[in-house]
Each structure stands twice: as structure tokens, then as C-alpha cells.
Amino acid sequence: MEERNLELAKKEIEEALKLVEDMEFVLNEEKASESMIKEKFNFLSKKVQDLENILKLEGIL
């Protein structure tokens, strides 16, 4: 895997994990509005798609 793509994949994974942690906290605290949850979920979906694209580019998927 190219170093640049490896770093990009690592960044995408770290951001996605942080977002999941944030979503879990908000849901546990019951402070989340439906629009906030939807926004975070859409952002998470984009991060996962970006990671998938990197892995496909590298021939891993």
C-alpha cells in the first residue's frame, strides 16, 4: 500500500472511530436530536465510503 494512501486510510479510520464515540456519548446522554443523529450518521457513511475507495484503489477490496 502506498504510504500516502496508508496515511489517508489511517486518518479516515481515526475520524470514523471518533465519530462513533461521539455518537455513542450523545445517544447515551439522550441529548441528540433526530437531525443531529442523521447528520453524524451521514458523515460517518461518507468516511466509510472514503475508506472503502482507498482500499479498492489499493486492490485490498
Secondary structure as GFF3:
##gff-version 3
##sequence-region A 1 61
A	DSSP	alpha_helix	3	29	.	.	.	ID=ss1
A	DSSP	alpha_helix	34	57	.	.	.	ID=ss2
###
